[in-house]
Amino acid sequence: AFLELGVDDGVIVARTDSLGAGLTKQIAVTKEPGDLGDKYNSFLDGDYISSADDIANGDVVVKANGKLLKPKRLASGLFQFKPGSGVDRVVLDCITSLQNGADLLWIETEKPHIGQIKEMVDRIREVVPGAKLVYNNSPSFNWTLNFRQQVFDAWQAAGKDVSAYDRAALMSAEYDTTELALEADKRIQTFQADAAREAGIFHHLITLPTYHTAALSTDNLAKEYFGAAGMLGYVAGVQRKEIRQGIACVKHQNMSGSDIGDDHKEYFSGEAALKAGGAHNTMNQF
């Protein structure tokens, strides 16, 4: 792909979703015990069999760990991994990727937990000491609930009284000003620095944040514009902030190319050009 794009020195980021993946549609090709395919197949959940009588019509059997294994296959045709094998599969995925040309790793996790990330990176670095991780600070996580529960669990393990909190309901706004919530917010605020220092995260990214900001701002504007605030909902909540923060999009005609269009018309038509701009153009108000 780099050659096709004319990129001489690209960066390859290898992503793995193995931590949360419990199923696979493929059984790895293996030629000898201990090769990569054999290691991968060792994660398959199933039953070891001793004779052909243990095989039903249509069953699949592989040789793994020196024995005949009948992997568990669902009605969908997918094969099941052993429960709890996710971390081991992530480590194998990452080491294999780094040994075959990857520059950075991208590990998808089900929660933003520094200890969990560190455990995997430490194991990877036992084999590839210079391993670097890209991490997605994903909006898919409920950051508030995750970190409040992490603080709750840490306090509980340390013997601190947490009887004032309902762990399952920690997302509630009634906890926003509590000591636990404030501690959770501190941990969220320093997550990038802490994770870089403790878990070896080289680059933090965030996917789809503007999808959420667009939805939230539109919802808030609609409530105000069609509510008691009326037009002030837009003026105070959007336009005034755009002007004072120097957001170029406040001149949306310019941003959509009206100046370019005017220059084009003037070039070909001179003084006869019918332009969008001029002394009375509303963009001159900004």
Helices and strands as residue ranges (DSSP letters): H 2-5, E 13-16, E 23-24, H 36-41, E 46-49, G 52-54, E 62-64, E 67-71, E 79-80, H 86-98, E 104-107, H 114-127, E 133-136, H 143-157, G 167-169, G 173-175, H 179-189, H 191-199, E 201-205, H 209-225, H 232-234, I 235-239, H 240-245, G 248-250, H 252-255, H 258-269, G 270-272, G 282-285
